[in-house]
Amino acid sequence: MTDMTAETNPGFRTFLVVWAGQLVSLIGTNLTGFALAIWVYQETGSTTQLSFVLLATSLPQLLITPFAGALVDRWDRRWAMLLSDTGAGVGTIVIVVLLATDSLQIWHLYPILAVSGMFQAFQWPAYTAATTLLVSKENYGRAAGMVQLAEAIGQVIAPAVAGAILVLSGLEMVILIDVITFLFAIGTLLTVRFPPTPKTAAGVEGRGRLLDEARFGWDYIKVRRGLVGMLTWAAVINLLFGGLGVLIFPLILAFATEAQMGLAFSIAGIGMVAGSLVMSVWGGPKRRINGLYLSGIILGLSLGLVGLRPSI
């Protein structure tokens, strides 16, 4: 019997329920993200406007994330995830209302996405902490693969579907579907219960004021050179590739339709599904850092080839 088949305890079953809800929510989030980016660029024709809209989401996350982990440590993991999903869902509902009343302007997106980004800052630390709470340590790699698989499935389905819906029904239908997926994710979280969070020596040592706890988290990281190196590598990768998140839209839309662009993004998502399935079954190399280096190099080479020729 493998580790995965042996993992039949209630905690793992709860993880599967939560994973399913977050999978559906990710599909909706990716639908909206893809469709809004296209809509903003088509409405303005400005890469700068598109970058500002994306910045409105990411900047609040950047500012709040150092404190989000400390707050999640204080809260029940399930309620932290509920807070994140609900806050982001409310922002999506506001966009639906503005679209329905034909009132949506580009500037409306800045405060809406900023508030949604603040709530989403709690999502990843809460989800990660909940996963380690529900899944046994020997299956962390496989659980991480399943989480990555959910993200990959969202990236396979959402772009192609969003591109088709944009052409057939417009942005309003895309956002409405996103609202439904948020409600589904919240519903799954309301049906489960998480076990109590065990106290650790590091957690007890770091307990105090919020600012002190955030500082303790940084101190905990900086004395672990391997962890600092891994985070630095991830930061450099995100910095170098982050610009592509803006430039890829005008690049492809210059010679392709929304539906073709969605198909291209979905094909990229298929690659993520394949890699996530491999990780879920395999668990990763013994030296995980080598896997990070190799995947980063191949990713960079592949993305470099995208810009060589304007061909779908």
C-alpha positions as CSV (number, residue, x, y, z in Angstrom):
1,M,0.0,0.0,0.0
2,T,1.4,3.4,-1.0
3,D,1.6,6.4,1.2
4,M,-1.2,8.0,-0.8
5,T,-3.6,5.1,-0.5
6,A,-2.8,4.8,3.1
7,E,-3.8,8.4,3.6
8,T,-7.4,7.6,4.5
9,N,-7.8,9.6,7.7
10,P,-10.5,12.3,8.1
11,G,-7.9,15.0,7.7
12,F,-7.0,14.0,4.2
13,R,-10.6,13.6,3.2
14,T,-11.1,17.2,4.5
15,F,-8.2,18.3,2.4
16,L,-9.8,16.8,-0.7
17,V,-13.0,18.7,-0.1
18,V,-11.1,22.0,0.4
19,W,-8.9,21.2,-2.6
20,A,-12.0,20.7,-4.8
21,G,-13.5,24.0,-3.6
22,Q,-10.3,25.9,-4.3
23,L,-10.0,24.2,-7.7
24,V,-13.4,25.6,-8.8
25,S,-12.6,29.0,-7.3
26,L,-9.2,29.1,-9.2
27,I,-11.0,28.4,-12.4
28,G,-13.3,31.4,-11.8
29,T,-10.5,33.6,-10.7
30,N,-8.5,32.8,-13.8
31,L,-11.6,33.4,-16.0
32,T,-11.9,36.9,-14.6
33,G,-8.2,37.7,-14.6
34,F,-7.8,36.7,-18.2
35,A,-11.0,38.4,-19.4
36,L,-10.4,41.6,-17.5
37,A,-6.8,41.9,-18.9
38,I,-8.1,41.6,-22.4
39,W,-11.0,44.0,-21.8
40,V,-8.7,46.7,-20.3
41,Y,-6.3,46.5,-23.2
42,Q,-9.0,46.5,-25.8
43,E,-10.7,49.5,-24.1
44,T,-7.6,51.6,-23.6
45,G,-5.0,50.2,-26.1
46,S,-2.5,51.0,-23.4
47,T,0.0,48.6,-22.0
48,T,0.6,51.1,-19.2
49,Q,-3.1,51.0,-18.1
50,L,-3.0,47.2,-18.2
51,S,0.1,47.2,-16.0
52,F,-1.5,49.6,-13.5
53,V,-4.5,47.3,-13.2
54,L,-2.3,44.3,-12.5
55,L,-0.3,46.4,-10.1
56,A,-3.5,47.3,-8.2
57,T,-3.9,43.6,-7.3
58,S,-0.3,42.7,-6.6
59,L,0.9,45.7,-4.6
60,P,-1.6,45.4,-1.7
61,Q,-0.6,41.7,-1.5
62,L,3.0,42.6,-1.4
63,L,2.4,45.1,1.5
64,I,0.2,42.9,3.5
65,T,1.8,39.5,3.0
66,P,4.5,40.0,5.8
67,F,1.7,40.4,8.3
68,A,-0.8,37.9,6.7
69,G,1.2,34.9,7.9
70,A,1.3,36.3,11.4
71,L,-2.4,36.9,11.4
72,V,-3.2,33.5,9.9
73,D,-1.1,31.9,12.8
74,R,-3.5,33.6,15.2
75,W,-6.7,32.6,13.4
76,D,-8.5,29.4,12.7
77,R,-7.2,28.3,9.2
78,R,-10.6,27.6,7.9
79,W,-12.0,31.0,8.9
80,A,-8.9,32.7,7.3
81,M,-9.6,30.9,4.0
82,L,-13.3,31.9,4.3
83,L,-12.3,35.5,4.9
84,S,-10.1,35.5,1.9
85,D,-12.6,33.9,-0.4
86,T,-15.5,36.2,0.8
87,G,-13.5,39.4,0.5
88,A,-12.3,38.6,-3.1
89,G,-15.9,37.4,-4.0
90,V,-17.4,40.7,-2.8
91,G,-15.1,42.6,-5.1
92,T,-16.2,40.4,-8.0
93,I,-19.8,41.1,-7.2
94,V,-19.2,44.8,-7.3
95,I,-17.7,44.5,-10.8
96,V,-20.8,42.5,-11.9
97,V,-23.1,45.2,-10.6
98,L,-21.1,47.9,-12.4
99,L,-21.2,46.0,-15.6
100,A,-24.9,45.3,-15.3
101,T,-25.6,49.0,-14.9
102,D,-23.2,49.9,-17.7
103,S,-21.2,51.9,-15.3
104,L,-17.8,50.2,-15.2
105,Q,-14.8,52.4,-15.8
106,I,-11.1,51.6,-15.8
107,W,-10.5,53.6,-12.7
108,H,-13.1,51.6,-10.8
109,L,-10.9,48.5,-11.1
110,Y,-8.1,50.1,-9.1
111,P,-9.8,50.2,-5.7
112,I,-11.8,47.0,-6.3
113,L,-8.8,45.0,-7.3
114,A,-6.7,46.5,-4.5
115,V,-9.2,45.5,-1.8
116,S,-9.6,42.0,-3.4
117,G,-5.8,41.7,-3.5
118,M,-5.7,42.5,0.3
119,F,-8.0,39.6,1.0
120,Q,-6.2,37.3,-1.4
121,A,-3.0,37.9,0.5
122,F,-4.3,35.7,3.3
123,Q,-5.3,32.9,0.9
124,W,-1.9,31.3,0.2
125,P,-0.5,31.2,3.8
126,A,-3.9,30.0,5.1
127,Y,-4.2,27.3,2.4
128,T,-0.6,26.2,2.9
129,A,-1.0,26.0,6.7
130,A,-4.2,24.1,6.4
131,T,-2.6,21.6,4.0
132,T,0.2,20.8,6.5
133,L,-2.4,20.6,9.2
134,L,-4.5,18.0,7.3
135,V,-1.9,16.0,5.5
136,S,0.8,13.8,7.0
137,K,4.4,15.0,6.5
138,E,5.4,12.2,4.2
139,N,2.7,13.3,1.7
140,Y,3.6,17.0,1.7
141,G,5.2,16.7,-1.8
142,R,2.2,15.0,-3.2
143,A,-0.3,17.4,-1.6
144,A,1.8,20.3,-3.0
145,G,1.5,18.6,-6.4
146,M,-2.2,18.4,-6.1
147,V,-2.4,22.1,-5.1
148,Q,-0.2,22.9,-8.2
149,L,-2.5,20.6,-10.3
150,A,-5.5,22.7,-9.3
151,E,-3.8,25.8,-10.4
152,A,-2.8,24.2,-13.6
153,I,-6.3,22.9,-14.3
154,G,-7.6,26.4,-13.8
155,Q,-5.0,27.7,-16.3
156,V,-6.0,25.0,-18.9
157,I,-9.8,25.6,-18.7
158,A,-10.1,29.3,-17.9
159,P,-8.3,31.0,-20.8
160,A,-10.0,29.0,-23.6
161,V,-13.4,29.3,-21.9
162,A,-13.0,33.0,-21.1
163,G,-11.9,33.8,-24.7
164,A,-15.0,32.0,-26.1
165,I,-17.4,33.6,-23.6
166,L,-16.0,37.1,-24.3
167,V,-16.8,36.6,-27.9
168,L,-20.2,35.1,-27.4
169,S,-21.6,36.8,-24.2
170,G,-19.2,39.5,-23.1
171,L,-17.3,40.3,-19.9
172,E,-20.4,40.3,-17.7
173,M,-21.0,36.6,-18.1
174,V,-17.4,35.8,-17.3
175,I,-17.5,37.7,-14.1
176,L,-20.9,36.2,-13.1
177,I,-19.4,32.7,-13.5
178,D,-16.6,33.8,-11.2
179,V,-19.1,34.8,-8.5
180,I,-20.7,31.3,-8.7
181,T,-17.3,29.7,-8.3
182,F,-16.6,31.8,-5.2
183,L,-19.9,30.7,-3.7
184,F,-19.0,27.1,-4.3
185,A,-15.6,27.5,-2.6
186,I,-17.2,29.2,0.4
187,G,-19.8,26.4,0.6
188,T,-17.1,23.7,0.7
189,L,-15.3,25.4,3.5
190,L,-18.5,25.8,5.5
191,T,-19.1,22.0,5.3
192,V,-15.8,20.9,6.9
193,R,-13.9,21.3,10.2
194,F,-10.2,21.6,10.7
195,P,-8.3,20.0,13.6
196,P,-6.8,22.4,16.2
197,T,-3.5,23.9,15.3
198,P,-0.6,22.3,17.3
199,K,1.7,24.7,19.1
200,T,5.4,24.6,18.2
201,A,8.4,26.0,20.1
202,A,9.0,28.5,17.3
203,G,5.4,29.6,17.4
204,V,5.4,30.1,21.2
205,E,8.7,32.0,21.0
206,G,7.4,34.3,18.3
207,R,4.1,35.1,20.0
208,G,3.6,38.8,20.8
209,R,2.5,42.0,19.0
210,L,1.7,41.7,15.4
211,L,4.7,43.7,14.3
212,D,7.0,41.6,16.5
213,E,5.5,38.4,15.0
214,A,6.1,39.6,11.5
215,R,9.7,40.5,12.4
216,F,10.2,37.1,14.1
217,G,9.1,35.5,10.8
218,W,11.8,37.4,9.0
219,D,14.4,36.5,11.6
220,Y,13.4,32.9,11.4
221,I,14.0,33.0,7.6
222,K,17.3,34.9,7.5
223,V,19.2,32.6,9.8
224,R,18.4,29.7,7.5
225,R,20.7,30.2,4.5
226,G,19.1,27.6,2.3
227,L,15.7,29.1,2.8
228,V,17.0,32.6,2.0
229,G,18.7,31.2,-1.2
230,M,15.5,29.5,-2.3
231,L,13.3,32.7,-1.7
232,T,15.9,34.8,-3.4
233,W,15.8,32.5,-6.4
234,A,12.0,32.7,-6.5
235,A,12.0,36.5,-6.2
236,V,14.4,36.8,-9.1
237,I,12.3,34.4,-11.3
238,N,9.2,36.4,-10.4
239,L,10.9,39.7,-11.1
240,L,12.3,38.6,-14.5
241,F,9.1,36.9,-15.7
242,G,6.6,39.3,-14.1
243,G,6.8,41.7,-17.0
244,L,5.7,39.0,-19.4
245,G,2.3,38.9,-17.5
246,V,1.7,42.4,-19.0
247,L,3.5,42.2,-22.3
248,I,2.1,38.8,-23.4
249,F,-1.4,40.3,-23.9
250,P,-0.6,43.0,-26.4
251,L,2.0,40.8,-28.0
252,I,-0.5,38.0,-28.9
253,L,-3.5,40.2,-29.5
254,A,-1.4,42.0,-32.2
255,F,-1.8,39.0,-34.5
256,A,-4.5,36.8,-32.9
257,T,-8.0,36.9,-31.7
258,E,-9.2,36.6,-28.0
259,A,-10.2,33.0,-28.6
260,Q,-6.9,32.1,-30.2
261,M,-5.1,33.7,-27.3
262,G,-7.2,31.8,-24.8
263,L,-6.3,28.5,-26.6
264,A,-2.6,29.4,-26.4
265,F,-2.8,30.0,-22.7
266,S,-4.8,26.8,-22.3
267,I,-2.1,24.8,-24.1
268,A,0.4,26.3,-21.7
269,G,-1.8,25.1,-18.8
270,I,-1.8,21.6,-20.2
271,G,2.0,21.6,-19.6
272,M,1.4,22.7,-16.0
273,V,-1.1,19.8,-15.6
274,A,1.4,17.3,-16.9
275,G,4.1,18.6,-14.5
276,S,1.7,18.7,-11.6
277,L,0.6,15.1,-12.2
278,V,4.3,14.0,-12.3
279,M,4.9,15.8,-9.0
280,S,1.8,14.4,-7.4
281,V,2.9,10.8,-8.2
282,W,6.6,11.2,-7.9
283,G,7.0,13.7,-5.0
284,G,10.0,15.5,-6.6
285,P,13.7,14.9,-6.7
286,K,15.6,14.2,-3.5
287,R,17.6,17.4,-4.0
288,R,14.6,19.7,-4.5
289,I,16.8,22.7,-5.3
290,N,18.1,21.0,-8.5
291,G,14.5,20.6,-9.6
292,L,14.0,24.4,-9.0
293,Y,17.1,25.3,-11.0
294,L,16.3,23.0,-13.9
295,S,12.6,24.0,-14.2
296,G,13.6,27.7,-14.0
297,I,16.2,27.4,-16.9
298,I,13.7,25.5,-19.1
299,L,11.0,28.0,-18.4
300,G,13.2,30.9,-19.3
301,L,14.3,29.3,-22.6
302,S,10.8,28.4,-23.5
303,L,9.4,31.9,-22.9
304,G,12.3,33.4,-24.8
305,L,11.2,31.4,-27.9
306,V,7.7,32.9,-27.6
307,G,9.0,36.3,-28.6
308,L,11.0,35.3,-31.6
309,R,8.2,35.1,-34.2
310,P,4.6,36.6,-34.3
311,S,2.9,33.3,-34.9
312,I,0.1,31.7,-33.0
